[in-house]
Amino acid sequence: MLFLLLALLLTLIFLVKNKIKANNENKPKLPPAPPKLPIIGNLHQLGSLPHQSLWNLSKTYGHIMGLHFGTVPAIVISSAEAAEEVLKTNDLACCNRPTLTGPTKLSYNNIDITFSPYGEHWRQIRKLCSLKLLSSKSVQSFDFIRDEEIHSLNDFLRESSVSATPVNLSVKMSTLMASMTFRTAFGKRFPECGLDSDEFEEMIHRAMGVVGTFAFSDLFPHVGWIVDRLSGAHAKCENIFRELDDFFQIVIAEHLNRTPEKGREDLVDLLLSMETGEDDSTNEEPFTRDCTKALIMDIFVAGVDTASITVTWAMAELAKNPRVMKKIQDEIRNYCLKKNKVMITESDIDQLHYLKMVVKETLRLHPASPILLRKSISQFKVGGYQINPKTLIQVNFYAIGRDPKYWHSPEEFIPERFNDNSIDFKGQNFEYLPFGSGRRGCPGMTMGLTMVEFTLANLLCCFDWKLPVGMKESDIEMGEGAGFTIFKKSALKLVPVSYQWPLEIQT
C-alpha cells in the first residue's frame, strides 16, 4: 500500500512538472525589462534627456529592452542588428506611427506624411511628396533662395568681423534655416507676410514643443485627458494650432489670388496644384486643403530646427578640433582657388569629400532626432523576443551611433572614419541611421542635407573662426538640451574673421 501511494505521488509530481515545463515552453519570450512602478511603469527612469536614459538602461538590460510608459507597452532597440530586424525584416509589421495627442492635432488629424497611419492615404501622400515636393529636382529649383540667404548671412558676418564681435551661431543658424524654409514654402520674406523672423521661430518652437512631448492622454488613454485640461496642455495645443492654421489660411488665400511666375513656384503653389489636379498626378486619394496645411506643418516642424541644429553642432565640433577645422577649410579653399571663385555653390558640394565626412560624423554623434518612433501593427519577433501588436517601438539612433561594437573611439569626433567606406544616409547601414530606414524613413533627407552642406561649406569658405577672448577649446560646452530634437544646450558663440583671398581671385 505504501509502495502504491509512493508511486502515485511520483506520478503526480512527474505530471505537474511536465505541465509546468509545457506551459513555460508555450509562454512567449518577452524582452528583459527594468523593474516598474504601479501606474507610471518606467516613466520615473526617464530623465530630462530620454535618449541618454534609455541608452544607459540598455547597458544593463540589453539592446532589446521592454518598458511601460504609463499604461503603454514599449520596447527600446539599441543595436544595429535589432534595428535591422525591426526596420527591414519586420518593417511591414511595425510601420505605423503612434497616435499622439499633439501631433494628431497639428497634423490635421494625422493626414500628413510624418504621422499618417500606414495605408493607402500615406502611400499616396508619400508618392506625391517624393515626385513633386521633396524630389531632387524640386529641391534644386529653390537653390536661388538658399544662395541669396547665404549672401545675406555673409554680409552680416563681415560686419561682425570688422569689430571682432562674437556671433551667436545657434541663433543665426536658426534664423537662416527659418528664412530659407519660409521663402521656399511661401515665396516671401517674413516682413512681406506680416511677421519678423523672431515671431515665426517662436511660433515654430512652440509647435515643436507640442509635437515632441507626450501628453498625459498618450500615456493614460482613459483618464489622461482630464490632466491635460487641468494642466493647460490641451489649451496650449489648441492655441498653437489655431495660430498656425490662421497664418496658413492667409498665405494660401494670397496664393490663390495670384499667378506664380513660371519656374518660380513655391511649395504652396505646388501643393495647391496637387489639390486641383493640375500636376497631372494619378492620385486616387483626395488631396484636400487640410492636406496642404498638414504638409506645410511637416516642412517647418521637421525642417527648420533639424538643419540649424546640425550646422551648429558641426561648427561646435570643428571649433573644439582645430585639426579637423584646418583640414576641411583647406579642402574648400583649395577647390575655390582651382575654380577661381570665392564662394561655394551647391553644384560644388559633391567635390568636397571631407566636408561630407564632417557632416556624416556630426550626424553620428548628434542625430537631430535621436529616437525613431514606430507602433507595431501585428505580432512579430526581434532577437527571439515576442513583440505584440500596439507596442510602442523606439529605435535609439543615439545609442547605436555610440556603440563601440560598430565605432572605434565612439565619443570622439573623427570624420576620417567615413573615408573609403560605403556607409551612407540611405538607411541600409543599420549602425548609422540619422534619417531612419524602411518605409517610414525621412522623405526630406535631400532637402535637409542640401541646406546643411551648403551652409557649412560657405561658413568655412569665407571665414576663419576664433573663440571669444579668454576662451579655449576645452571651454566649449557640449551639453544637450531636451526637446523634439537634440540641440546644443548652451549657445555657440564664435568670432568670424573674413578670409583674405589672393588678389588674383578677388578680381
Protein Blocks (a to p, Z undefined) as FASTA:
>chain_A
ZZmmmmmmmmmmmmmmmmmmmmmmmpccddddddddehjlmmmmpcfblmlmmmmmmmmn
opbdcddehjaccdddfbfklmmmmmmmmmmmmmcccddfklmmmnoooiafkloccdfk
lmmmmmmmmmmmmgmklmmmmmmmmmmmmmmmmmmmmmmmmnopacdfklmmmmmmmmmm
mmmmnopafklnopafklmmmmmmmmmmmmmpccfklmmmmlmmmmmmmnommmmmmmmm
mmmmmmmmmmmmmmmmpccdehiacfklmmmmmmnopnopabfbdcdfklmmmmmmmmmm
mmmmmmmmmmmmmmmmmmmmmmlmmmmmmmmmmmmmmnopabdcfklmmmmmmlmmmmmm
mmmmmgfblbdcdddfbdcdeehiacdehiacdddfklmmmgmklmghklbccfklmgoi
abdfkopamkbcfnogajlbcfklmmmmmmmmmmmmmmmmmpccdddehiafklpccbdc
ddfbdcdfbacddddddddddfklmZZ
